[in-house]
Amino acid sequence: MKQLTTQQKLFVLEYIKTLDGEKALKSAGYKVKNLKAFASELLSKDYIIQEIKNQLKLQINTLNVQKGYVIQKLLQIAEFSLAEEDITDKDGNFTGKKKLRDSSAGLKALESLCKYLGFSSNNSDTEYHEAKIITISNLDDEKI
């Protein structure tokens, strides 16, 4: 792989921060007339792309966040958000009805948790089985 110059390394680090090629060029100290074209040229070079990937991987690895912590927090968010709370009228009196605290946040946390754990909604190997519902009225000794 081609060795990057100091200025190219600065460009990569600034680009990762801003995701804006022109700003990254300015911050790295480049003095060119057409910032947009030069940024595009730099970002088309394989060795620049590889360095961006390496720096991102390095940053991710240095975070060192434990999987258990992420799972625990997502579960806490889901449980809190999907808990029921009483509904009050405009005077503050309880109506006897309940609602979920924040269903969209709860569902988002569950979705993130499923992705994190590797569940896939478009997995073609998933088989669905017909559910058999047994109630007291149709319960017999053979089903026990």
Solvent accessible surface area in square Angstrom, and as a share of the most:
residue,aa,sasa,rsa
1,M,153,0.68
2,K,120,0.51
3,Q,141,0.63
4,L,12,0.06
5,T,76,0.44
6,T,105,0.61
7,Q,65,0.29
8,Q,22,0.10
9,K,88,0.37
10,L,78,0.39
11,F,0,0.00
12,V,0,0.00
13,L,72,0.36
14,E,34,0.15
15,Y,40,0.15
16,I,22,0.11
17,K,147,0.62
18,T,60,0.35
19,L,133,0.66
20,D,52,0.27
21,G,12,0.12
22,E,68,0.30
23,K,118,0.50
24,A,0,0.00
25,L,0,0.00
26,K,129,0.55
27,S,69,0.45
28,A,7,0.06
29,G,34,0.32
30,Y,30,0.11
31,K,188,0.80
32,V,54,0.31
33,K,211,0.89
34,N,92,0.47
35,L,32,0.16
36,K,148,0.63
37,A,53,0.41
38,F,51,0.21
39,A,5,0.04
40,S,70,0.45
41,E,88,0.39
42,L,4,0.02
43,L,44,0.22
44,S,83,0.54
45,K,64,0.27
46,D,121,0.63
47,Y,33,0.13
48,I,0,0.00
49,I,62,0.31
50,Q,75,0.33
51,E,25,0.11
52,I,18,0.09
53,K,121,0.51
54,N,59,0.30
55,Q,39,0.17
56,L,77,0.38
57,K,135,0.57
58,L,100,0.50
59,Q,81,0.36
60,I,116,0.59
61,N,95,0.49
62,T,97,0.56
63,L,126,0.62
64,N,113,0.58
65,V,85,0.49
66,Q,118,0.52
67,K,142,0.60
68,G,49,0.47
69,Y,120,0.46
70,V,39,0.22
71,I,46,0.23
72,Q,95,0.42
73,K,79,0.33
74,L,27,0.14
75,L,76,0.38
76,Q,85,0.38
77,I,84,0.43
78,A,4,0.03
79,E,121,0.54
80,F,128,0.54
81,S,6,0.04
82,L,52,0.26
83,A,35,0.27
84,E,110,0.49
85,E,58,0.26
86,D,66,0.34
87,I,54,0.27
88,T,63,0.37
89,D,61,0.32
90,K,197,0.83
91,D,109,0.56
92,G,48,0.46
93,N,87,0.45
94,F,148,0.62
95,T,64,0.37
96,G,71,0.68
97,K,137,0.58
98,K,116,0.49
99,K,101,0.43
100,L,77,0.38
101,R,93,0.34
102,D,65,0.33
103,S,49,0.32
104,S,81,0.52
105,A,34,0.26
106,G,0,0.00
107,L,109,0.54
108,K,129,0.55
109,A,5,0.04
110,L,64,0.32
111,E,86,0.38
112,S,40,0.26
113,L,14,0.07
114,C,52,0.31
115,K,140,0.59
116,Y,91,0.35
117,L,83,0.41
118,G,59,0.57
119,F,130,0.54
120,S,61,0.39
121,S,119,0.77
122,N,134,0.69
123,N,73,0.38
124,S,110,0.71
125,D,119,0.62
126,T,66,0.38
127,E,130,0.58
128,Y,195,0.74
129,H,151,0.67
130,E,155,0.70
131,A,83,0.64
132,K,174,0.74
133,I,139,0.70
134,I,86,0.44
135,T,69,0.40
136,I,154,0.78
137,S,110,0.71
138,N,71,0.36
139,L,78,0.39
140,D,66,0.34
141,D,126,0.65
142,E,162,0.73
143,K,103,0.44
144,I,152,0.77
